[in-house]
């Protein structure tokens, strides 16, 4: 995403890596509360900034089994202007990466509690984090995820990502475990007013406002949400809306 330190700028030709973020929203209080954490200060990308949990998508994420799948309308929007070789499997992997990274960084498992996950076959290439996820007795679930926004890091940054922002209701948390790394510190649940006071990247700030607008809509409008897509073209910041089939 945008505005990391540019002390060591990357070549403008660096191709953005597929990445995914998960915005977890708690509706149990009088106002929605959103989960965020602060990145470690020694990180090259967005040091000391508050962000949503997330990270790079991996090829192996495509083969991880789930108890439910993304809605076709979400797949259609994810496929829009997908760089490289577009495919539904790659779109699905983005959502799976969001769940994996959320578990790794926050300990939250989004999915369904299973009586046993020992008989579920994981591919031999499965990330150890996925192995730990299933060992918790939870199978990931994708049907409750909504594709909210997309942003491509501008050229010249130390890292470049093509990030898809998903959101999910905290009611879909199947289990709370401990984080598997310390990439995010000071994890907390913040109202929109509190979140706006945090030190967050500019693109995250824009997505926060997209989320506020999305949550203010009725269910039909949410289902047909036009995904904001942020990118730079010829040095100009662009924002277009991506609509999928219903």
N, C-alpha and C positions, 0 to 999 in steps of 0.2 A: 503494500500500500504506500501512502504518500508521506513525504516529509521526513524521512530518516536522515541521520547525519550524512553529509556529503563530503566529509574530509577525505574519503577515499572513493571517489566516484567510480562507478562501473562503466565499462564501455557502453555507448548508446545502443550497440548492436546486441547486447545481452537479451536473450529471449526470456520473457516472463515464465515462471514455473506455475503450473496449476496448484492452486491452494484453496482451502476452504476454512470458513469460520462459522462457529455456532453461537447464536445469541439466545441465551436461555432467559425466559421471562416468567417471573413469579407473579401470579394474579391473586394471591391469597390475601394481600393487604388492600388498603383503600386505594392505593396507587400502584401501578405496575412497577416492579423492581427488576433490574437487569444485572446479570452476573458479569463482572469485569475483574481483571487483575492487572498488576503493574509488572511490566517486563523488567528483567534483571538489568542493572545499569551497565554490565559488561557485554551486553548483546550488541552486535553490529547493526542490526535492523531494529529501529524504533526503541533505543535504550531508554529505560525509565518511564515509558509511556504506558498509560492504561489502555488495554485492548480487550477484545473478546478472545476466548480461547480459540486456537486454530493453528494451522500449519500446512505444509505441503501435502499434496495428494500423491500416493504411491501406486504403481501399477498393481501391486498385490492387493490393494483395497478393493479391486474389481471383483475378486473371487471370494470375498468374505460373505458367508450366508447371513441372511436377515429374516426376521419373522414377518416383515411386511416391506413393501416397496414404495418408492416415490410415485406420486400421482403422475399420470401422463402429461398433464399440463406443466408440471415442474420440469420434467425431462425436456419438453419442447423448448422451454425458455432457456434451459441450461445449454442446449445445443446451438442456440443462436450465436453466430460469429465465433464458434469454438475454434481455436487455432489448431493447426496440425491436422490430425485425422479425427474428425468428430465421430462419436459413437455413443449410444445409450449406456454402454458399459462404462465408458469414461465419465459420463455425467453421473452415473450411480456412484462411481468411486469417489467423486467429490463429496457427496453426502456422507459416505462412509468415513472419509478422512476427517470430516467435521466431528463425527462421533468419536473416532479414535483419539483425535487431538484433545477433545474436551475431557475424555477420561484420563488421558495422560497428564494434562495440566491442572485439572480440578478435582479428579476423582469421581465425577458424576458419570453414571452409566445411563444412557438413554436407550430404552428398549423394553423387553418383556421378561419378567421373571420366569425361569423355566425350572421344572422339577429336577432336571439334569441336563447339562450341556456337554457332558462327557462323550455322548454318542454323536455329537455334531462334528462332522469332519471338516477340519480347517486345512487349507492348502499348505503344503510343505514350506511355501515361501511366506507364510503369514508372519507379520511383525510380532515380536514378543509381547507388545502391548495388546494386540488382539488375543493372544493366548491368555494373557492375564485377564482381559475383559471377560472371556468366556468362562474362565476359572471362577469368576465371581457368581456364576449361575444366572447370567443375564445374556439374552440374545439381542443384538442391536435391531432396532426398528426404524424404518424410514418414512412411513406413511404420514407421520405427524409433522415432518419437516416442511417448511415453506421457504422457497427461494426468494429472498428479499431484495438483494442488490448485488452488483458486481463492480469491481474496480481493478484496473491495471496500473501497477506502479509506473510512474513516468520514467523515461530514459535517464541515465546518468546517476542512478541510485546504487548503493552498494549491494542491494538485493532487489530483484524484480519479481513480482508475483501477479498472476491473474487470479484474483481472489473472488470467490463466490460466498456471499453472506447468507446463511440460512438462519431461521429462527424456529424455536420450539417452546411450547409451554412447559414450565417446570413440573407440571403434573405428570409429564411423561418420564420423569426421572424414576428409574426402576430401583436404583440403589446408590447410596453415597459411600464411597471408599476414600482412600487417601491418594493424593496426587502421586504420580509416578516420577515426576521430575520437579525441579524448582524454577522452571522457566518463568512462571507467574508468581508474584508475591502480592501480599495485601489483597487477597481475593475478597470480594464483598458484593453485596446486593445493593444497587443504587437506584433511586427514583430518577426520573428524567431530569428534574431540577438539580439533583445532586450530581448526576453524571455530567451535566453541562459545565460543572465547576471543576471537573478533573482535567489533568493534563493528558489530553487525548489527541491523536493525529487528526489533521484536518479532514481526511477522508472518513475516518471513524465518526467525526462530528456530523458530517453530511448524512451518513448512514443512520445515525441516531435519530435525526429528524425524519428520515424516511420511515424508520420504525414507528415513531410517534404518529405519523400520518396513517400508516398501515393499521395500527391498532385502533385508531379512531373510526375505522370503516366498519360497515356491517359485514356479516359473513359472506354474502354474495360478492361484495366488492373485494374482500380479501382474497377470495378464490380466484378472481380475475385480475389480480394485482399486476400492474405493468411494472416490471423490474427496472429500476434505475441502473444504468450502465455508464460508469465513469471511466474515461480514458483521455489521453492526450493525442492530438492529431495536428501535425505541422506546428507544434509549439502552443497549441490552443487547447484549453481544458474543455472537454465535451461531456455532456450528459444527455443520453437518449433513453427512451423508455421501450422496453422489450415486452411484447405481448405474446402469449402463447395461445394455443387452441384450448378450448374448454373441454 
